[in-house]
C-alpha cells in the first residue's frame, strides 16, 4: 500500500502516509512508487474483472514503466495492468482531488475501487486528468487500477502501425494527485503580448472554473516575478477582481520594462495566482511564461523584430533501450542537453513530450513545432481518426499553452497531402489549432510537394499550403527517387509553387541500414545538403533528423527485439557522439571562427564572423576562450565577443598562451559550446 504524508506547501515522495490536518491551498503529490503490475497476454483481464481485486501474479514496478523493454514482454502488444493501494485522508472529503497522468500509451481504462471512472482511447502521449472528487473512500484504503493497451489498433492516433518510433506500452510518464480546496481552478492559461517599441508587456491570465455559485466572491492574488534571469525581481503584485468570460476568470495586466524571450536570452516570468473565495484562500497555481514576437513577413522570419534563420535537430523519445518510453527526468534532460550541444535553436516533435522537455526548451532556448502524431500514408481520413486527432490537438494545446518555446502546432507528417479526404482532415486540424490558440502558427509536414507550379493547368496545391509556412521533408539521394544533383532545381520549383510562404526543411539526414555508407556518408550527406540550403535565400530554416539512433517497431532492420533501430543519428542510442556530431555542431553555429594570428608579442588575434547561412541571427552575449590541447575552458579566462550581425567580421584579442596555437571555444549565454576549433 502506498503511504504519503502531506505537509503544507511541500511535495513529498511516495512511501509516507496520506494523513494530517494541515494542507496547502494546493498539494501536488507524486504517486510513482508502490504500484503492482501484471501482463495480460490472453486479453482476459476485463472480462475476468481483474479490476475488482488484487491483480493476479503481480509484481512491484516503479513509474514511469513500460513492459516492452523487458525480455519476457518486449513483443507483447496488448493489455497490461497496474494497481496502487493508497489510503486517502478523511480530511479530503471536502476537497477537490484530481488524478493526473503524464501519459499512458496508448489506451487505458481507469478503475477506482473496482468502478470504472475514466477512459482514454487512442492518445498515448498527451497528459490527461480524472477528477476523483466524490469517488473515493475517505479515511480508508482505496484501489486505483489501470488497464493499458498498446496493440496496433485502428482506434488510435497514430493509426495502426503507421509510425516510425517504438510502440512501448504502459504508464510511460509520471502520475500525481493534485489536492486543493474548493473552488479549485482546472487550469491556468497565460496570453503574453510584447510591444517591442516600448518593451511593455500585456499579460492576460485565464483560470477555468466550474461550479462557482457566486462569481463576485472570487478574487485573484497575482504575483509576477522574473524567472531564469540574473535578477529575480517581483514586477507585479496585486489582489484583483477578475472579469468573467465564458466560464473563465480573467485578469488583464500591463507590465513595463519586459525582457523579451529569445533562444539566446530565454527570459521567463513566473506567474503565481492565489484564489480567494470570500475570506478563504482555496487554491494556488503557478506557471511560467515569456514575452516574444515571432512574425512571418514576405517569406521571412522575424523574432522580436530581428530577421532570423533557424537551425536545429529532432529528438525521437524512447531511443535508449534501457528505458524506452519510460524515461526518467535525468534521461530526458540528458537528451535535451545533447540537442543544445549541436546548436539546436529549432525542433519539431512528431508526438507530444513530457512537460520537462518543454520546460527545458523554455529555459535553454529551443523553438518548437509540436505536432499530433498523425504519421504515414497508411493513415485513413475516417471519422474515428478525425475525432481522435481533433481531441489530441485540443488537449495538446491546452496542456502546453503557456510554453513560450512552442511557436507552432503541427497537424501531422507525410499523410498523402494531395488526397482530397486527407487534405480536408489536415485543413480541419489546422483550423482547430487556430481556433484554440489564435496567437500561434500552424503547419503540416509534407513529402508530396511537387515541382509543378500554381500556374500549371490542373495544379493541385499540397496540404502544406494550408499551413502558415511550408514544411518539407527532403531526402534527395536516399529516400527520394532523384539524384542529389536535382535537389537544387527541385527546391526552386517548390518555392515557385508557393512563393509567398516561408519555406523550411522539416527533415533531412541519412538512414542506415536502408542506405549504407556509415557515418562517413552521413557527414558527406550533411555537408552537401546544408550547402544547398544555405545557397537558397528563401530557405528560412532546417531540422536535422535525427539527434540519436532511435528505436522503432518498423521491420527491415538487422536488429532484434527492443534494440531494433534506425541508425539515423549523430549520437548512438546511448548518447555517445559519432564524428558527425561535431560536423553538425559546426555547421549549425551562428558564428564562424575563421583564423588565429599572432598579432603582437603575447597577443593573438582571433577572426570571427557572424553566419550568413543556417542559422542566421545576431550573436549577442557570447564568450570566447583559448585553451591548451585538452579544450577544457571552464577555468580559463573569458573574452567577450562584441555583438555580431550576420556577415559581420570582428577580431578578438586574446593572450598568446600557447605560442600562436590553441583551441578556440565559443560559448552561448546559456552555457553551451557553439564552436570549438583547434589551431595546433
Phi, psi and omega in degrees: 000131176286135177230127182229140175253126181262125178240145184305132176057037180214139175258122183247152181286162177295154177118358178245182186264134175281087180204177180115152186262350188250124182228153170283174174297331177212128175242132176249118190240115177289132179234072185246358176247160175086005180281147172252145183224143169215149178273153182230072187289340178267354181063038186253358189297317181293311182294330179268008173058048177298336181290348185273351181202192178299144181289138181288130176063029185285157177224156182286142174221157176254137176270147001292156183212140167224139179280346187279003169256001179270135186306316185282346186236007189293341178256011182272118176237093185182226188265143168220153186233140177234146179213141179227129172262127187215133178271125182260127182298147176297330181292353179273359186301324182259016182254167175266122185238123182237134175260120187246125178254128177295324173176145173230122185257120358244335180232152185206154171237132183249127179242134173244118181052042176082359180252133178295122186245336181196164180210141178227114188248124168076016181231096188266358189230348177274145169288149176209163186229156173229127178279123184260004182302125180082358182252003185252159172262107188279136183078011184222171176284138179236154179244127173249120182236132182237123171263125186239139179230130176235034179289170180274062186279170180265350182259055180201161172234115012286155184284133173048236179254018185275071176194152184243069174201180183294158175246054184280123180264156174135185172279083194279351175225175189293158179236143180215156169255134177244119186240127180215165174284176180247143358286144180248145177278139178279332180196163171234131182232131180246138178236092182271137175234129182256127172261105190297321185296322183255351188054036175265138179249135171253127184237118175256124181250125180242131174239132180266133180227153168226147172080018176277126183282326184225099182299331185292342181276350185269132175229158182237122173267107189252130174234131177241124183230152175293138181224144178061032180230164180295333175251158180232046185286146170275121185253352177203138176204119183196153172266120189242145170266111186285156166277161180242125180224113176053047177081002179253141171273124189238127173245131183238113186232157178249133183234113178280161172065040182285141172263115186295153173278134180214153183295341174260343174229074187282070182287127181241163175228133179269131179249116175251130180230118170264132180264122176250132174236104190068235181262008185248135170276121187248340182203160181212117181239152177215148175206173173239155178212173178214152182255117178206158179235119175243122184229136168261126181215124180054040178078005182248160183248131180235126175249116182053040176087352182260132174292131182225155166238144192248150176216140181194197185212152174258144174246132176260110181297158178085012189280333181282119184297341179285341185235326188059217179289348181273058184282136175283168178303318183294324178292315179301313182294325178296321178291322176299319179294327175297323178299312180291335180288346172248026171069030179290124169239009188206136176206163167231153180233124182295330180219160188292144186251171173298148179307327182297327179298312182292325178296320177298315180298323175300315191274336183247352170092071172226123175280136189238131162260111184258130189241155164283147188277045168284122189212131167095151185291343179287346184293124177278160177255050183269178184295325181294311179296320178302311182298313183292319181296318178295320177297317179297319180300312181295316181294319179301315181292316181298317181295324192245018188302325190275357185278116179292340180292332180278118180247352185206150175248133183252144184262006177136184190218124171053064190245034184061065189291358177248358176286127186303316182293318180291321176302320180295320178295315179300316179298321179293321177296318178297320178295321177299319179296317181294324179290318182288325182218084183295344187276345183252162179275170178226156180203157169233136183265120189246151167236019181235024172286117186257174188265011173273155189260163177305324184275006176280132179303133179081006181295130178249115179299142176287157179300336178300334180293341178283345175281174181280347178204163183269128173240119185231125171285132186232114181229046175300134181089354176226266181295325179285145179270047174223149177286162182299331181295343179268352185299318179308305184294324180297312179299318179300318183291323177295315178300320179291335176285329182229063193290339185266358183260135169303140191244122180234143170272114186273338174206143163200155181156186183236126182255117168261156003273005181301324179232107189281164179138348174071193185291335177297317176294325178300317179297313180298318179297317180297312181296317183295312183293320178297322179297323177295309184300319183288344177273356184253109182301335184275349178282115186268350180174168180209151178234121178281140179237108026216167177297309182234162163300141187229149177289146179210155174273352186297139175284176175094008176253156180282351184277162180239158169057220185289353180266001177301131191209160163263126176271088194228000191252168171268355167237158174278185184296338182262006177086016177273131186287147170260168176304330181294340179299313180296322179297315179297318178301313183291321178292336182264010182279138176277358179223138182250132173270112189263323185196158173231128181230146171283105188283312176200175186304124178081002185228133172253148174247122180254121178270124179232147181226148173283134183297139172247017176252235175240125357280183181208112178192166178294131176271119186219128177083017180273153178239151179241141179229149171239132186224174173284192187292349178285334181077006180282115189248353190294335181255015182253172183289137177263133175249123182286130175273125176300157178306132182238122173273159178307129180086352181275138182243135178220161181244131180249124177272129180227161178293134179274088185269344189229035174056056175080005181241188176137169173254125179263128179236132175246136188233138177291164173299335179274001172096003182262144179293130178265315182208145178213115183230142181265136175240033173275000000 
